[in-house]
């Protein structure tokens, strides 16, 4: 099927993504209607009580009906086995302007395959107001095919630590030495889980990739010297400052986090599925482990775009899934703040990657650090999990928006994140932004 109401016709999409939903056979929609009407009836009954007390009889009925039926759309929508579907215009997406987003991420004249230059999008998905409103794939990918998320895995690592804290198995303020006494030695005994969470271990680390492989601690950890025990490799490196004092984006910190999790929980091999993926019905989730059995928190997570969107939706809903608070109630707000090292030692780097939060990237650090937005055309509350070669999980709470973009961008800086976000924001009919 093609979009019929605008110039989007050149972008083919799977007809099933935009077909009318059969309420009779859709448990998710049926449950939503049941809960919504219960809430609406309760609101209406409250209004009737007010009316029976003879308060402002005339306009009150209109106001009360408005309150009651507005409650129908205020209830969060949740995916079941599949995402509920809506057409873009039904959730405030201007299809004509949205075409510009597609033109940008799916350029008609792609670069030669041999050079792998330019913007190369493998998949793109948009969740607005809890509904799947668009998805498109190419280069052999589709709705059911997993994609490497690379460093989006780091955000998963942070969430798993949060879940373990919610269950009382560890605390972000704990010393790493409590769990890894053989690795956290010397000055590393002062290192906390929170230091690792905010990329502030102060371990002397070189975060380069295939363009400088001989000097890269990432390459050494993932593929050579550290392959059998990645956390041990990372913890073997010297410190360059007191733990918690220096900020540096480090795949080593993320991997050590997963070693802490492994030591803190007896069921570590099943932990991500039992307490996260299965609850979200993210059936495609795959998390690689190293030779020591530790999840590769740096870059080992694979999933479909739809399942990755479930992770984003959990973040969007402050760690709550349906009626269960999976993460500590303050976890998302805590990781959405700048690394304490930024403030503690007045460290501020206008990073090309973004501003560091708790295993996630922020758009706004706040007046204690900087009022400058990293992505100037996006809402200040934009947070992003991102990975090598163009993997993006974008969450914008003020717009009730989750975006997944899978890519294969081998040309450095070919994909302009601000331009992409700017086009997304412009495609929305209402773009109320908040700090």
Secondary structure, DSSP 8 states (H G I E B T S, - for coil): ----SSGGGGS---GGGGS---GGG-HHHHHHHHHHHHHHHHHHHHHHHHHHTTSSHHHHHHHHHHHHHHHHHHS----SSS--B--GGGGTB-HHHHHHHHHHHS-SS---TTTT-S--EEEEEEEETTEEEEEEE-TT--TT--EE-TTHHHHHHHHHHHHHHHTTS--TTSBGGGT-TTTS-GGGGG-BHHHHHTT---B------GGGGGG-HHHHHHHSTTTT-HHHHHHTS-BSSSTTS-----HHHHHHHHHHHHHH-TTHHHHHIIIIIHHHT-TT-EE-B-TTS-B-TTT-EEE-HHHHHHHHHHHHTTTEETTEE-S-TTHHHHHTS--HHHHHTT-----SS-EE-SSSEES--BTTTB---SSTTS-TTEEEEEETTTEEEEEEGGGTEEEEEEE---STT-S-HHHHHHHHHHTBS------
